[in-house]
Amino acid sequence: MSPSWKQFGIKAEFVERVKVKMKNPATKERIKGLLEGITKYDLQDRAKVRKWAKTFAKILNEPLTETQEDQLVNFIIAQKIDPNNMLHLIKLYTMFR
């Protein structure tokens, strides 16, 4: 996987707020539900990733600037995540624990 989220300009305060909000079981399940069935190809599609970033930001009540959106989209695409590859998921989990 590619470099840490910090290298994409994503602020630690933002990541910490999102981590806390994702501990809410209802929020976590809502987001998991929206991601169900996505593929590694979906996660390389800039338009889809941008749409999900906006949707998740609304769910988490985290308004995003266009710059923040770009940073998140660039980060996600750079990870080349395969949601069916357990190693990829473990690396992501450890990145955000």
N, C-alpha and C positions, 0 to 999 in steps of 0.2 A: 504494500500500500504506500501511497504517497505521504508527504510530510504532514505534520500536525496541523490542526485547524488554526493554531496561532500564526503559522507562516502565511495564512491566507488573509490575515488582518482581522480575524474574528476575535472579538474581545472576550477575555476571561469572565467578565461580569455577566455578559450575555449567556455564555455557556453555563455558568453556575445557576442563573435564574431558570433556564430551560431545564436543567437537571432536576431542580427542586420541583418544578411544575410537573415534570414527567413522572414523579413519584406518586402523583395522584392516580389511583387505579382507573378511574373513569376516563381521565384524560389520556392515559397510556393506552387503554383499550380503544378509544376513539381513533387515535392516530394509527395504532396497529391495524385496525379495521380498514382504514384508508389505504394502507400500504399492502394489504393482502393481494397476492397474485402478481406483484410487480416483478419485472425481470431485470437482468443486468443491462439489457438494451434500453429499457425505460429509464434507468438511472444514468444513461449516457445521453439522453434526449434533453437538451437544454430547456426547451419549452415546457416539458412535463415537470422537470425538476423545479423550475421557477414557479410553476402553478402550485406544486406541493409546498414549496417554501412559503408562499403567500397564505395558503390554506392553513398550514400548521401554525404560522405566526398569529393568525386570527384565533385559532383554537387556544393557543397559549397566551393570548392577549399580550403579544410582543410585537408592537409595530416595527416594521422594517423600513429603513431608507432604501433607495435604489442601490446605493453602494453596498449596504449590508446584504441585500438580495444577491447581488453579483458575487460577493465574497462567498456566500453559502453555496450558490450554484457552482461556482468554480471549484470549491472544496469538494463537494459531493461528486462532481464529474471526475476530478483528479483521483479520487479513491478507487475508481474502477470496481465498484462494489458488485459482487455477485451474491444476491440474497439467498441463493441456494448453496453457497459455499460456506460451511461452518467456520473455516479458518478466517474468512473475511469478516464474518459476524463477530468472532471472538476478538479480532484486532480492533474493530470498531468499538466494541464494548470496553476494552481496556483503554482505549484512547479517551473515553469519556467517563470513566469511573470516578 
